[in-house]
Amino acid sequence: MLAISIASCLFIMLSSLKGMPISGTHTMVGALLGGGVAALGFGAISLTKMNKIVASWFLSPVLSSTLCFVFIAISSVATLNGAKLPIEKRLKNLTLIAGFVFASITFMLMVLVKIPTTDVFGLCYIGVTFIAGILGCRLFLATSCLPENSETNKYLYSLQFWSVDKFKDPQVATIITVDGMRQSIT
């Protein structure tokens, strides 16, 4: 095991010095394979497991890029006016996406820490973080869309953070677009 660790560490360091983009996981699998062959011979290598590992190296980038494309397409259409939705609908979609993201991260952390996700306690955790994501998004929108000179009105506006009508107020009726330009939303 020491030889495998030293070999993979040296390869990663040399590759980094040369500027080669490599994967630490691939390096470790290759070092384990080489160590197994050196110690036990080719007969000790499970070809079915190696085939699964190598297949995952090719499938994971394709699947992750496909999922990323789908999520970005959905969120873009739902929030960046790709479907010509009114601002009220886009802001509600944005808050639902934020709640979904919070709940998804909580679910992944619960699986990682091995907290049951199907019992009442786990479902409550996920539900509470979904609501926290929605409320946090609305609070952020309410406080970030305030006019620059309204420090005294900041707390009043943040109490009304669920109302979409606040965003139609002529003083705060601007939103930052993707390219950084401010545009009117009314």
N, C-alpha and C positions, 0 to 999 in steps of 0.2 A: 504494500500500500504506500509506503514511503517513496518507492521508486516511481509509482504512478503520479503521486503528488508533485514530486520534483520535476518529472518530465513535462507534465502539463503546465506547471508554473513557468519553467524555462521557455517552453514554446510560446506561451501567452506573452511573456515579457519580450522575447525576441521579435515576435510578430508586432507587438505594439511599438517597439523601437523602429521597425521598418515601415510602420504605418499601414500594415495589412489589416483589413477588417476581418476578424475571426470571431468565432463563438466559443465562449468558455465551456458551454455544455458539450458542444461537438468535440472540443479538445479533451475533456474528461472522458467521454465515451471512447474516443480513439485510444487514449492512454490506458483505460481499463481493458480494452480489447487487446492491445499490444501486451500488457502485463499478463493477461490470461493466456495468450498464445505462448508467451515466453515461459510461463510457469507450468502450464498443463498441456500445451499443444493445441492444434486446431480442432481436435475432437471435442474439447471442452466448451467450445463456443456454440451457443444456441442460435442457429440461423433464423429460426422463426422470431425470436426476440430482436435480433439484429435487423431483420426485415421491417419489423414494426417501428423500430427506432429510426431507421433511415427513411421510411415512408412518412413518418411524422415530421421529419426535417423538410420535406417537400410540401406536405399538405398544410402545415401550420401557417406559413406565410400566405398561401392562397386563401385559406379559410378566414384568417384574421383580416386580410385586406378586403375580402368580400363583406364580412360583417361590418367593418369600419365604413365602407361605402354605403351600406344600407342605413346605418345609424346616422351618418352625416346627411344623406339624402332626405331622410325622414325629418330630422331636426331642422334642416335648412328650409324645406317646404313649410314646415309648421311654424317657424319663427322668423325667417328672413323674407317673408312675403313672396315666396316662390309660387304660391297658389293664389296670390292677390287677396289674402285674407285681411279683414279689418284689424286694426291694432288691438282691439279688445281680445279677439280670438288668439292673436299671436302671443300676447302676454299671458293668457291663460295656458296656452300650449307650453310656453317657456317654463311656467311654474310647475306644470305636470311633469315635464322632462326633468327638472331639477329634483322633484320628489322621487321620480323613478331612479335617478342616478344615486341619490342618497340611500334609497332602499337597496339597490343593487350592491353598492359598496358594503353596506351592513351585512347583507346576505353572504358575500364573499368572505368577509372577516369572520363571520360566525362559522362558516365551513372550515376556514383555516384554523380557528381556535377550537374547533370541534364542539361548538354549542349547538344543540338540536334546533333545527329550523322548522320542524313540522309541528311541534307542540305549541300550546297556547302562549307560553313565555317567549318562544322564538318568533312567532307571528306578531306578537305585540311589539317586540323590538323592531321588526321590519316595518310595521305600521307606523310606529312613533317616528322613525327616521324618515319615512315617506312624508309625513305631515311636517316634520322639521325642515325638510328640503323645500316644501312648498312655502312655508312661512318665512324661511330664511331668504328665499328668492324674492318674495314680495317685499320683504323689509329692505332688501338691497335695492330693488327697483325704486321703492318709495324714497329712499334717502339719496340715491345716486342721481335721480332726475330732478332734484331740487335746484332752484335758481341759486347762483353763487352767493347772493346777498341775503339769503333767508335763514341765517343761523337761528334766529328766534323762532321761526316757523318749523324748524327741523323736527321737533318732537311732535308737533301737531300733525305734520304730514305723515310721520311714521306711524301714528295711531290709525291713520286712514289707509294703511298700506294694501288693503284688499280691494279698494275701490279703483276701477279702471278709469273712472271719470276724472280722477286727479291728473291723469296723464293727458287729458284733453285741455287742461288749463293752459291758456296762451303763454303764461310765464314759463311753464315747464314742458311745452309741447315740442321738444326736440329729443332725438334719440341718436346715439352714436351708431353709425353704420359700420360695415365690415372694413371699409377702406379708411375709416377715421374721420370722415366728413360728417358734419352735423346736418340733419335734414328735418324738415317739418313732418309731423305724423298726423296732423289734422287735415 
